[in-house]
């Protein structure tokens, strides 16, 4: 994703917290800082030499059904972060390096994870797969795992798996949906998701339960829902759009990938519904949106970290932009997830001390109770947020404050929505 020249422009960013209104911005400090230290005596941990800490990257490069940059962009974020920290001397006098770059080819995540475990020549693993079948094996082997956190079920209960956000409650209402409909001035809501994905189906349920819960306050209602769409929409989405048109849908809240959103937008345009806004969960991709012309004009897109369009202030966004440029890479959503994953690894090793081990790094990371990646994400309490929150108990393992960021497509570019 190539940012416009004014990428540092000061745009306000929506942060929805505990209500149907914009709220205060999340903390802008990771709360985890210390000196990198001097070279330590011999360390017998796998993948650790006197001069280096070696990592593996496991993800989907080939056969990606979305056709998007996953493995390479995730890795670019890690490499940019490593360049940043290595310029300061690394951690405990050792450089951070990637020595294994493993493509799981979509269907071989578990097989490749076992190969990493068997080789035992890297300290920890970064992972951005479409199918996370090998995460449990890596966790069982005691290998710290830093991930693209789109697989909450595989993350749940695993004390050694960390990402840019903690596993969310998959049953709880999410006020973001009602808030976006309110922003759009919409009362009649449609919800769409895939039948093949349990996460997508649950997402549709969350949309419908949220709208229903707050209907007395908002006047909103779900007039159409469908959680059985075929992945990739191979037969199009004509009948579904016709049904939404008959129902008078004024906004469409979705649980689809970016290609599915494009197919849906094209069909909406064909049937004269091109002015009906949509909420995208996975289309924070400036190049993709720009190439679509005005197809997504006016649509809303959720972002799980401080958006690139926001004022970076004194947050980690400043270092992210600087070191992505230094390493010749473009800022993308996956690169940001890689950057945050790398920060988690660095902060855990730093906190564990010079004689760190895999076990001590996991333990040290789980003592972080307000991790924000230097203001990039909502504070995470890793001492209690590995387990899934539930509808009956959303507090014990949930966020203290639920924050969401939104951007809107205007003139083919993203603009912040709401205020801080």
Rosetta blueprint (number, residue, H / E / L):
1 X L
2 X L
3 X L
4 X L
5 X L
6 X L
7 X L
8 X L
9 X L
10 X L
11 X E
12 X L
13 X L
14 X L
15 X L
16 X E
17 X L
18 X L
19 X L
20 X L
21 X L
22 X E
23 X L
24 X L
25 X L
26 X L
27 X L
28 X L
29 X L
30 X L
31 X L
32 X L
33 X L
34 X L
35 X L
36 X L
37 X L
38 X L
39 X L
40 X L
41 X L
42 X L
43 X L
44 X L
45 X L
46 X L
47 X L
48 X E
49 X L
50 X L
51 X L
52 X E
53 X E
54 X E
55 X E
56 X E
57 X E
58 X E
59 X E
60 X L
61 X L
62 X L
63 X L
64 X L
65 X L
66 X L
67 X L
68 X L
69 X L
70 X L
71 X H
72 X H
73 X H
74 X H
75 X H
76 X H
77 X H
78 X H
79 X H
80 X H
81 X H
82 X H
83 X H
84 X H
85 X H
86 X H
87 X L
88 X L
89 X L
90 X L
91 X E
92 X L
93 X L
94 X E
95 X E
96 X E
97 X E
98 X E
99 X E
100 X E
101 X E
102 X E
103 X E
104 X L
105 X L
106 X L
107 X L
108 X L
109 X H
110 X H
111 X H
112 X H
113 X H
114 X H
115 X H
116 X H
117 X H
118 X H
119 X H
120 X L
121 X L
122 X L
123 X L
124 X E
125 X E
126 X E
127 X E
128 X E
129 X L
130 X L
131 X L
132 X L
133 X L
134 X L
135 X H
136 X H
137 X H
138 X H
139 X H
140 X H
141 X L
142 X L
143 X L
144 X L
145 X E
146 X E
147 X E
148 X L
149 X L
150 X L
151 X L
152 X H
153 X H
154 X H
155 X H
156 X L
157 X L
158 X L
159 X L
160 X L
161 X E
162 X E
163 X E
164 X L
165 X L
166 X L
167 X L
168 X L
169 X L
170 X L
171 X L
172 X L
173 X L
174 X L
175 X H
176 X H
177 X H
178 X H
179 X H
180 X H
181 X H
182 X H
183 X H
184 X L
185 X L
186 X L
187 X L
188 X E
189 X E
190 X E
191 X E
192 X E
193 X E
194 X E
195 X L
196 X L
197 X L
198 X H
199 X H
200 X H
201 X H
202 X H
203 X H
204 X H
205 X H
206 X H
207 X H
208 X H
209 X H
210 X H
211 X H
212 X H
213 X H
214 X L
215 X H
216 X H
217 X H
218 X H
219 X L
220 X L
221 X E
222 X E
223 X E
224 X E
225 X E
226 X E
227 X E
228 X E
229 X E
230 X L
231 X L
232 X L
233 X L
234 X L
235 X L
236 X L
237 X L
238 X H
239 X H
240 X H
241 X H
242 X H
243 X H
244 X H
245 X H
246 X H
247 X H
248 X L
249 X L
250 X L
251 X E
252 X E
253 X E
254 X E
255 X E
256 X L
257 X L
258 X H
259 X H
260 X H
261 X H
262 X H
263 X H
264 X H
265 X H
266 X H
267 X H
268 X H
269 X H
270 X H
271 X L
272 X L
273 X L
274 X L
275 X L
276 X L
277 X E
278 X E
279 X E
280 X E
281 X L
282 X L
283 X L
284 X L
285 X L
286 X H
287 X H
288 X H
289 X H
290 X H
291 X H
292 X L
293 X L
294 X L
295 X L
296 X L
297 X L
298 X L
299 X L
300 X E
301 X E
302 X E
303 X E
304 X L
305 X L
306 X L
307 X L
308 X L
309 X L
310 X E
311 X L
312 X L
313 X L
314 X L
315 X L
316 X L
317 X H
318 X H
319 X H
320 X H
321 X H
322 X H
323 X H
324 X H
325 X H
326 X H
327 X L
328 X L
329 X L
330 X L
331 X L
332 X L
333 X H
334 X H
335 X H
336 X H
337 X H
338 X H
339 X H
340 X H
341 X H
342 X H
343 X H
344 X H
345 X H
346 X H
347 X H
348 X H
349 X H
350 X H
351 X H
352 X H
353 X L
354 X L
355 X L
356 X L
357 X L
358 X H
359 X H
360 X H
361 X H
362 X H
363 X H
364 X H
365 X H
366 X L
367 X L
368 X L
369 X L
370 X L
371 X E
372 X L
373 X L
374 X L
375 X L
376 X L
377 X L
378 X L
379 X L
380 X E
381 X L
382 X L
383 X L
384 X L
385 X L
386 X L
387 X L
388 X L
389 X L
390 X L
391 X L
392 X L
393 X L
394 X L
395 X L
396 X L
397 X L
398 X L
399 X L
400 X L
401 X L
402 X L
403 X L
404 X L
405 X E
406 X E
407 X E
408 X E
409 X E
410 X E
411 X L
412 X L
413 X E
414 X E
415 X E
416 X E
417 X L
418 X L
419 X L
420 X L
